[in-house]
């Protein structure tokens, strides 16, 4: 069932990276529902307040977001898609604010850690952690802070009317976050799939997991991700979350039939079309008209 204007639950507020991912996947004609937590996004879907959830699952620098794997299993909503979003971080302030007046830099802790090289150049700036990148930009606008800059995406600068003082200050210019798209079972569109997310357990015996992984290899199925999570209250027992990709449907069907013999509590979390441009080269950083480094160099030469 195709929804003309989908309602999409996101963690965070408007102009967050989750909203950027939602707009990139569904298009501009998308209504986003702001949620304070990932669990709240699933509750929104459960209560039919949203048609979809867009949820970050891993980042190429920070790694897997482990609590979100538990949500996948607890709620059982099917994964119907994925999208990779390049994480580009910009320094932004109220229009007219000069760099020499800045005392504080605020953003999400992970975003701040991704800009350590930038902060090494300006040790006088005081770091203030917050729960959301876009919320920092919004706070600067709402409270008219003239001594504070935010680190967020260009969507936040546009929405909250801030000037970008410096673009692409992240240390790693090829950092991506992978987002999963989830929906109700009765909202699944029948589309050709070439990727699946699975969850299963194996016995605590020598070679138990290897048998499963060998089946994928023998059938020509590529395992693109494996993540283990301890099962609460059970020593030496784990859920294995696995992403697999295939070229022909028969490869996938054959592998699933075989691994059922060697696993228990087996779940197909979703079958969907893989996102193929996650390795696209990021554009080269563009300098803002008002370059901070140029200003600093002038100051040092005086």
Secondary structure, 3 states (H helix, E strand, C coil): CCCCCCEEEEEECCCCHHHHHHHHHHCCCCEEEEECCHHHHHHHHHCCCCCEEEEEEEECCCEECHHHHHHHHHHCCEEEEEEEEECCCEEEEECCCCHHHCCEEEEEHHHHHCCHHHHHHCCCCEEEEECCHHHHHHHHHHHCCCCEEEEECHHHHHHCCEEEEECCCCCCCCCEEEEEEEECHHHCCCCCCCEEEEEEECCCCCCHHHHHHHHHHHCCCEEEEEEEEECCCCCCCEEEEEEEECCCHHHHHHHHHHHCCCCEEEEEEEEECCCCCCCCCCCCCCCCCCCHHHHHHHHHHC
